[in-house]
């Protein structure tokens, strides 16, 4: 396993982490992603640790807390070997204050996550989305208090727009508060919006990127073929719900090059798509998902080798997308 800095933090992490969105599947939305139970989760974690991948990413909203519970049980006796990230912001109930990034909600959500995970600290705590109704300094001061208390070690932001992230970083600097060290966001060969504004911001501010959905909601696994019915699995069952629309021309242009490179390298389509991301600027870590051990081993095979510059260029060209205004305007 290869290791990199956790963005702007001193801690080093494996370049791959295991996402737990498939753990539980106890509500309709996450059931489409997977229904990994505690026994299966324990096996996936043991395999991950054996391969040096000791970073596990979850969120309180994944199956409304059940993913955290399963992860906590599966890590019992192994917590000291693991790096755990979780998240808060999105709704966890019908109450007025059961969502958002207020001091009230963050403190409540953090304590509940700690209890479900069966631990007394969270290595990396993300704000899962931007809360426009809460003053930014209230959110950041609360996160700073959690770090000072020892309940949280580092904090990150997920799914923020560029201006939202930059404003939060500036408030942290002005108020001398702990700053976000890493950004978790969507990035793939068929979803390159990240490159337009967030990538240069994160380079400038010396953060890092933790990629979620690196295979484009399962579209870059090699199972989708032009002119053929969708295969059984996550996409056919609606597991790509909530993801961006991807034009067929773009998808099949990228898949054609991925399949060519799979023949040239002897690697799988998904391994090549992940390896491309590992060569992109700012990427600290990629969150991979797996419904079973076979999928996990397949994705772990993305590490330990590199595409050539010429192969990377071919993929870049196949997935190129014209930026929206003002990013297409030339600048010096």
VOTOR-854376 format. One record per residue (C-alpha): x, y, z; residue number from 1; residue in three letters. Coordinates in nm, 4 decimals, always signed. Layout:
<nodes>
xx, yy, zz, resi, resn
X, Y, Z, NUM, ALA $
...
</nodes>
This chain:
<nodes>
xx, yy, zz, resi, resn
+0.0000, +0.0000, +0.0000, 1, UNK $
+0.1196, +0.3516, -0.0797, 2, UNK $
+0.0776, +0.6364, +0.1694, 3, UNK $
+0.0330, +1.0117, +0.1374, 4, UNK $
-0.0207, +1.3109, +0.3633, 5, UNK $
-0.3783, +1.3687, +0.4756, 6, UNK $
-0.4002, +1.6943, +0.2833, 7, UNK $
-0.2635, +1.9736, +0.4996, 8, UNK $
-0.2252, +1.7547, +0.8091, 9, UNK $
+0.0842, +1.5840, +0.9463, 10, UNK $
-0.0788, +1.2396, +0.9475, 11, UNK $
-0.0093, +0.9972, +0.6643, 12, UNK $
-0.2861, +0.7754, +0.5290, 13, UNK $
-0.3106, +0.4944, +0.2734, 14, UNK $
-0.4034, +0.6148, -0.0745, 15, UNK $
-0.7146, +0.3962, -0.0596, 16, UNK $
-0.9802, +0.3846, +0.2112, 17, UNK $
-1.2851, +0.1623, +0.2469, 18, UNK $
-1.6204, +0.3379, +0.2259, 19, UNK $
-1.9073, +0.1996, +0.4312, 20, UNK $
-2.2054, +0.3233, +0.2322, 21, UNK $
-2.2856, -0.0427, +0.1622, 22, UNK $
-2.2928, -0.1326, +0.5328, 23, UNK $
-2.6427, -0.1948, +0.6648, 24, UNK $
-2.8743, -0.1067, +0.3806, 25, UNK $
-3.1512, -0.0651, +0.6370, 26, UNK $
-3.3420, +0.2067, +0.4527, 27, UNK $
-3.4613, +0.2224, +0.0938, 28, UNK $
-3.1964, +0.4657, -0.0329, 29, UNK $
-2.8913, +0.2813, +0.1018, 30, UNK $
-3.0364, -0.0627, +0.0373, 31, UNK $
-2.9677, +0.0012, -0.3329, 32, UNK $
-2.6001, +0.0551, -0.2484, 33, UNK $
-2.5611, -0.2680, -0.0525, 34, UNK $
-2.6686, -0.4659, +0.2529, 35, UNK $
-2.3363, -0.5666, +0.4073, 36, UNK $
-2.3995, -0.7111, +0.7535, 37, UNK $
-2.1612, -0.7230, +1.0501, 38, UNK $
-2.0106, -1.0599, +0.9574, 39, UNK $
-1.9366, -0.9491, +0.5990, 40, UNK $
-1.8114, -0.6108, +0.7167, 41, UNK $
-1.5706, -0.7759, +0.9598, 42, UNK $
-1.4270, -0.9851, +0.6784, 43, UNK $
-1.3862, -0.6803, +0.4516, 44, UNK $
-1.2088, -0.4910, +0.7289, 45, UNK $
-0.9769, -0.7827, +0.8039, 46, UNK $
-0.8837, -0.8084, +0.4346, 47, UNK $
-0.8322, -0.4306, +0.4201, 48, UNK $
-0.6010, -0.4315, +0.7217, 49, UNK $
-0.4050, -0.7243, +0.5817, 50, UNK $
-0.3359, -0.5141, +0.2697, 51, UNK $
-0.2328, -0.2050, +0.4657, 52, UNK $
-0.5576, -0.0190, +0.4034, 53, UNK $
-0.6459, +0.0884, +0.7567, 54, UNK $
-0.8600, +0.3924, +0.6705, 55, UNK $
-1.2401, +0.3519, +0.6963, 56, UNK $
-1.4861, +0.6210, +0.5901, 57, UNK $
-1.8448, +0.6410, +0.7116, 58, UNK $
-2.1166, +0.8969, +0.7917, 59, UNK $
-2.3976, +0.9236, +1.0412, 60, UNK $
-2.6603, +0.9294, +0.7644, 61, UNK $
-2.5453, +0.6033, +0.6061, 62, UNK $
-2.8432, +0.3784, +0.6816, 63, UNK $
-2.9336, +0.6317, +0.9546, 64, UNK $
-2.6517, +0.5291, +1.1860, 65, UNK $
-2.6459, +0.1567, +1.1170, 66, UNK $
-2.3303, +0.1791, +0.9033, 67, UNK $
-2.1470, +0.3410, +1.1953, 68, UNK $
-2.2722, +0.0694, +1.4308, 69, UNK $
-2.1586, -0.2094, +1.1986, 70, UNK $
-1.8199, -0.0454, +1.1474, 71, UNK $
-1.7759, -0.0023, +1.5212, 72, UNK $
-1.8591, -0.3671, +1.5904, 73, UNK $
-1.6360, -0.4881, +1.3071, 74, UNK $
-1.3422, -0.2832, +1.4432, 75, UNK $
-1.3788, -0.4142, +1.7977, 76, UNK $
-1.0329, -0.5047, +1.9222, 77, UNK $
-0.8766, -0.3439, +1.6124, 78, UNK $
-0.9619, +0.0228, +1.6644, 79, UNK $
-0.6006, +0.1093, +1.7534, 80, UNK $
-0.4947, -0.0112, +1.4056, 81, UNK $
-0.7573, +0.1960, +1.2222, 82, UNK $
-0.8159, +0.5495, +1.0979, 83, UNK $
-1.1870, +0.6361, +1.1049, 84, UNK $
-1.3647, +0.9273, +0.9414, 85, UNK $
-1.7307, +1.0117, +0.9797, 86, UNK $
-1.9559, +1.3049, +0.8969, 87, UNK $
-2.2429, +1.5221, +1.0143, 88, UNK $
-2.4733, +1.7936, +0.8720, 89, UNK $
-2.7501, +1.6097, +0.6892, 90, UNK $
-3.0804, +1.5260, +0.8545, 91, UNK $
-3.0850, +1.2572, +1.1234, 92, UNK $
-3.4440, +1.3059, +1.2358, 93, UNK $
-3.7646, +1.5048, +1.2128, 94, UNK $
-3.6657, +1.7649, +1.4711, 95, UNK $
-3.5896, +2.1237, +1.3763, 96, UNK $
-3.2303, +2.0920, +1.4993, 97, UNK $
-3.1659, +1.7390, +1.3742, 98, UNK $
-2.9636, +1.8716, +1.0830, 99, UNK $
-2.7180, +2.1433, +0.9910, 100, UNK $
-2.3836, +2.2633, +1.1234, 101, UNK $
-2.4966, +2.4516, +1.4326, 102, UNK $
-2.3162, +2.4058, +1.7626, 103, UNK $
-2.6255, +2.2294, +1.8945, 104, UNK $
-2.6374, +1.9754, +1.6140, 105, UNK $
-2.2629, +1.9129, +1.5749, 106, UNK $
-2.2069, +1.8356, +1.9438, 107, UNK $
-2.5093, +1.6067, +1.9533, 108, UNK $
-2.4146, +1.4347, +1.6275, 109, UNK $
-2.0521, +1.3835, +1.7328, 110, UNK $
-2.1484, +1.2232, +2.0638, 111, UNK $
-2.3988, +0.9960, +1.8895, 112, UNK $
-2.1396, +0.8914, +1.6287, 113, UNK $
-1.8837, +0.8169, +1.9006, 114, UNK $
-2.1377, +0.5966, +2.0776, 115, UNK $
-2.2358, +0.4080, +1.7612, 116, UNK $
-1.8711, +0.3605, +1.6603, 117, UNK $
-1.7795, +0.2391, +2.0074, 118, UNK $
-1.4809, +0.4715, +2.0312, 119, UNK $
-1.3771, +0.7785, +2.2259, 120, UNK $
-1.2254, +0.9701, +1.9331, 121, UNK $
-1.2832, +1.0332, +1.5634, 122, UNK $
-0.9699, +1.0654, +1.3514, 123, UNK $
-1.1293, +1.2807, +1.0813, 124, UNK $
-1.4631, +1.4595, +1.1154, 125, UNK $
-1.6295, +1.6056, +0.8061, 126, UNK $
-1.9002, +1.8602, +0.7629, 127, UNK $
-2.0962, +1.6620, +0.5046, 128, UNK $
-2.2348, +1.9700, +0.3314, 129, UNK $
-2.2452, +2.3488, +0.3667, 130, UNK $
-2.5031, +2.4950, +0.6051, 131, UNK $
-2.5927, +2.8448, +0.4839, 132, UNK $
-2.8134, +2.9154, +0.7870, 133, UNK $
-2.5424, +2.8806, +1.0525, 134, UNK $
-2.2637, +3.1398, +1.0926, 135, UNK $
-1.9384, +2.9892, +0.9702, 136, UNK $
-1.7521, +3.0919, +1.2849, 137, UNK $
-2.0071, +2.9022, +1.4984, 138, UNK $
-1.9393, +2.5827, +1.3049, 139, UNK $
-1.5630, +2.6241, +1.3098, 140, UNK $
-1.5466, +2.7169, +1.6778, 141, UNK $
-1.7469, +2.4069, +1.7640, 142, UNK $
-1.5145, +2.1869, +1.5586, 143, UNK $
-1.2165, +2.3542, +1.7230, 144, UNK $
-1.3655, +2.2721, +2.0638, 145, UNK $
-1.4068, +1.9084, +1.9603, 146, UNK $
-1.0404, +1.8944, +1.8619, 147, UNK $
-0.9312, +2.0577, +2.1878, 148, UNK $
-1.1441, +1.8081, +2.3824, 149, UNK $
-0.9730, +1.5125, +2.2147, 150, UNK $
-1.2951, +1.3779, +2.0637, 151, UNK $
-1.1797, +1.4729, +1.7113, 152, UNK $
-0.8264, +1.4850, +1.5685, 153, UNK $
-0.8738, +1.6547, +1.2285, 154, UNK $
-1.1629, +1.8186, +1.0449, 155, UNK $
-1.2575, +1.8285, +0.6787, 156, UNK $
-1.5231, +1.9677, +0.4470, 157, UNK $
-1.7294, +1.7721, +0.1969, 158, UNK $
-1.9422, +1.8890, -0.0959, 159, UNK $
-1.8714, +2.2601, -0.0407, 160, UNK $
-1.8577, +2.5003, -0.3336, 161, UNK $
-1.5239, +2.6697, -0.3850, 162, UNK $
-1.6296, +3.0015, -0.2314, 163, UNK $
-1.7784, +2.8240, +0.0717, 164, UNK $
-1.4562, +2.6354, +0.1383, 165, UNK $
-1.2407, +2.9451, +0.0894, 166, UNK $
-1.4595, +3.1510, +0.3207, 167, UNK $
-1.4345, +2.8843, +0.5912, 168, UNK $
-1.0555, +2.8724, +0.5576, 169, UNK $
-1.0318, +3.2504, +0.5859, 170, UNK $
-1.2499, +3.2531, +0.8995, 171, UNK $
-1.0298, +2.9832, +1.0534, 172, UNK $
-0.7221, +3.1952, +0.9863, 173, UNK $
-0.8799, +3.5179, +1.1150, 174, UNK $
-1.0166, +3.3599, +1.4341, 175, UNK $
-0.7175, +3.1273, +1.4930, 176, UNK $
-0.9360, +2.8169, +1.4763, 177, UNK $
-0.8523, +2.4669, +1.3542, 178, UNK $
-0.8885, +2.4642, +0.9769, 179, UNK $
-1.0197, +2.2043, +0.7373, 180, UNK $
-0.7203, +1.9931, +0.6298, 181, UNK $
-0.8885, +1.7971, +0.3522, 182, UNK $
-1.1826, +1.8170, +0.1152, 183, UNK $
-1.3954, +1.5146, +0.0308, 184, UNK $
-1.5606, +1.5420, -0.3082, 185, UNK $
-1.6762, +1.3679, -0.6223, 186, UNK $
-1.4157, +1.3195, -0.8947, 187, UNK $
-1.3921, +1.0623, -1.1720, 188, UNK $
-1.3051, +1.0232, -1.5385, 189, UNK $
-1.6688, +1.1082, -1.6187, 190, UNK $
-1.7087, +1.3764, -1.3512, 191, UNK $
-1.4313, +1.6351, -1.3761, 192, UNK $
-1.6068, +1.9500, -1.2527, 193, UNK $
-1.3706, +1.9377, -0.9522, 194, UNK $
-1.0845, +2.0466, -1.1773, 195, UNK $
-1.2336, +2.3848, -1.2632, 196, UNK $
-1.2365, +2.5649, -0.9295, 197, UNK $
-1.1821, +2.3311, -0.6358, 198, UNK $
-0.8560, +2.1798, -0.7594, 199, UNK $
-0.6686, +2.5118, -0.7937, 200, UNK $
-0.8151, +2.6319, -0.4632, 201, UNK $
-0.7008, +2.3191, -0.2819, 202, UNK $
-0.3561, +2.3443, -0.4391, 203, UNK $
-0.3282, +2.7083, -0.3349, 204, UNK $
-0.4477, +2.6471, +0.0205, 205, UNK $
-0.2407, +2.3288, +0.0619, 206, UNK $
-0.5291, +2.0968, +0.1385, 207, UNK $
-0.5873, +1.7571, -0.0196, 208, UNK $
-0.8710, +1.5689, -0.1833, 209, UNK $
-1.0374, +1.2517, -0.0618, 210, UNK $
-1.2333, +1.1229, -0.3615, 211, UNK $
-1.5776, +0.9708, -0.3264, 212, UNK $
-1.7501, +0.7698, -0.6020, 213, UNK $
-1.4269, +0.7375, -0.8057, 214, UNK $
-1.5968, +0.4944, -1.0455, 215, UNK $
-1.8755, +0.7363, -1.1338, 216, UNK $
-2.1600, +0.5670, -0.9446, 217, UNK $
-2.0457, +0.2264, -1.0688, 218, UNK $
-2.0393, +0.3236, -1.4357, 219, UNK $
-1.6631, +0.2661, -1.4721, 220, UNK $
-1.6438, -0.0962, -1.3634, 221, UNK $
-1.6419, -0.2431, -1.7141, 222, UNK $
-1.9867, -0.3960, -1.6774, 223, UNK $
-2.1686, -0.1390, -1.8934, 224, UNK $
-2.1466, -0.2056, -2.2668, 225, UNK $
-2.2707, +0.0126, -2.5519, 226, UNK $
-2.5965, -0.1148, -2.7014, 227, UNK $
-2.6457, -0.3771, -2.4303, 228, UNK $
-2.8943, -0.3869, -2.1395, 229, UNK $
-2.7706, -0.2728, -1.8012, 230, UNK $
-2.6211, -0.5604, -1.6024, 231, UNK $
-2.7769, -0.6773, -1.2794, 232, UNK $
-2.6456, -0.4818, -0.9837, 233, UNK $
-2.6316, -0.1376, -0.8298, 234, UNK $
-2.7096, +0.0793, -1.1342, 235, UNK $
-2.9959, -0.1336, -1.2612, 236, UNK $
-3.1485, -0.1341, -0.9123, 237, UNK $
-3.1302, +0.2447, -0.8942, 238, UNK $
-2.8066, +0.2719, -0.6973, 239, UNK $
-2.6893, +0.5630, -0.9101, 240, UNK $
-2.9829, +0.7741, -0.7923, 241, UNK $
-2.8686, +1.1178, -0.6839, 242, UNK $
-2.5702, +1.1158, -0.9141, 243, UNK $
-2.5206, +1.3516, -1.2094, 244, UNK $
-2.6439, +1.2610, -1.5541, 245, UNK $
-2.3610, +1.1466, -1.7792, 246, UNK $
-2.4070, +1.1802, -2.1575, 247, UNK $
-2.3761, +0.8453, -2.3323, 248, UNK $
-2.1196, +0.9913, -2.5741, 249, UNK $
-1.8902, +1.0869, -2.2853, 250, UNK $
-1.9403, +0.7604, -2.0964, 251, UNK $
-1.8709, +0.5348, -2.3927, 252, UNK $
-1.5779, +0.7465, -2.5115, 253, UNK $
-1.4122, +0.6949, -2.1728, 254, UNK $
-1.5088, +0.3278, -2.1519, 255, UNK $
-1.3599, +0.2614, -2.4969, 256, UNK $
-1.0188, +0.3894, -2.3862, 257, UNK $
-1.0427, +0.2097, -2.0511, 258, UNK $
-1.1101, -0.1175, -2.2320, 259, UNK $
-0.8171, -0.0588, -2.4692, 260, UNK $
-0.5860, +0.0069, -2.1761, 261, UNK $
-0.7175, -0.2989, -1.9937, 262, UNK $
-0.6012, -0.5106, -2.2874, 263, UNK $
-0.2643, -0.3335, -2.2984, 264, UNK $
-0.1899, -0.3527, -1.9259, 265, UNK $
-0.3658, -0.6667, -1.8108, 266, UNK $
-0.5434, -0.4585, -1.5462, 267, UNK $
-0.9191, -0.4263, -1.5044, 268, UNK $
-1.1247, -0.1282, -1.6194, 269, UNK $
-1.1925, -0.0233, -1.2596, 270, UNK $
-0.8252, -0.0530, -1.1608, 271, UNK $
-0.7260, +0.1737, -1.4480, 272, UNK $
-0.9931, +0.4316, -1.3596, 273, UNK $
-0.8679, +0.4375, -0.9986, 274, UNK $
-0.5022, +0.4519, -1.1009, 275, UNK $
-0.5766, +0.7552, -1.3217, 276, UNK $
-0.7134, +0.9351, -1.0164, 277, UNK $
-0.4064, +0.8464, -0.8097, 278, UNK $
-0.1982, +1.0414, -1.0624, 279, UNK $
-0.4118, +1.3560, -1.0476, 280, UNK $
-0.2951, +1.6645, -0.8571, 281, UNK $
-0.4186, +1.7109, -0.4957, 282, UNK $
-0.5482, +1.3541, -0.4505, 283, UNK $
-0.4589, +1.2269, -0.1019, 284, UNK $
-0.6965, +0.9334, -0.0819, 285, UNK $
-0.9664, +0.7516, -0.2767, 286, UNK $
-1.2684, +0.6009, -0.1033, 287, UNK $
-1.3429, +0.2646, -0.2613, 288, UNK $
-1.6579, +0.0637, -0.2066, 289, UNK $
-1.7060, -0.3110, -0.2071, 290, UNK $
-2.0091, -0.5313, -0.1604, 291, UNK $
-1.7936, -0.8389, -0.1189, 292, UNK $
-1.4353, -0.9578, -0.0813, 293, UNK $
-1.3920, -1.0145, -0.4544, 294, UNK $
-1.4760, -0.6510, -0.5344, 295, UNK $
-1.2464, -0.5323, -0.2558, 296, UNK $
-0.9484, -0.7325, -0.3812, 297, UNK $
-1.0177, -0.6079, -0.7333, 298, UNK $
-1.0066, -0.2433, -0.6241, 299, UNK $
-0.6957, -0.2946, -0.4097, 300, UNK $
-0.5232, -0.3931, -0.7328, 301, UNK $
-0.5254, -0.0263, -0.8413, 302, UNK $
-0.2177, +0.0350, -0.6225, 303, UNK $
+0.1469, -0.0586, -0.6779, 304, UNK $
+0.1790, +0.0322, -1.0468, 305, UNK $
+0.1226, +0.3378, -1.2658, 306, UNK $
-0.0204, +0.4184, -1.6045, 307, UNK $
+0.2327, +0.5683, -1.8435, 308, UNK $
+0.2145, +0.9414, -1.9252, 309, UNK $
+0.0895, +0.8516, -2.2741, 310, UNK $
-0.1889, +0.6328, -2.1307, 311, UNK $
-0.2890, +0.9073, -1.8885, 312, UNK $
-0.3041, +1.1537, -2.1780, 313, UNK $
-0.5372, +0.9238, -2.3725, 314, UNK $
-0.7739, +0.9048, -2.0755, 315, UNK $
-0.7541, +1.2814, -2.0229, 316, UNK $
-0.8579, +1.3381, -2.3829, 317, UNK $
-1.1415, +1.0841, -2.3738, 318, UNK $
-1.2968, +1.2424, -2.0627, 319, UNK $
-1.2304, +1.6073, -2.1471, 320, UNK $
-1.5241, +1.8380, -2.0781, 321, UNK $
-1.5545, +2.2077, -2.1574, 322, UNK $
-1.5606, +2.4083, -1.8339, 323, UNK $
-1.8501, +2.6371, -1.7533, 324, UNK $
-1.8073, +3.0144, -1.7432, 325, UNK $
-1.5862, +3.1814, -1.6250, 326, UNK $
-1.3414, +2.8916, -1.6168, 327, UNK $
-1.3111, +2.8716, -1.9943, 328, UNK $
-1.1950, +3.2320, -2.0145, 329, UNK $
-0.8208, +3.2487, -2.0628, 330, UNK $
-0.6099, +3.3752, -1.7756, 331, UNK $
-0.2435, +3.4573, -1.7256, 332, UNK $
</nodes>
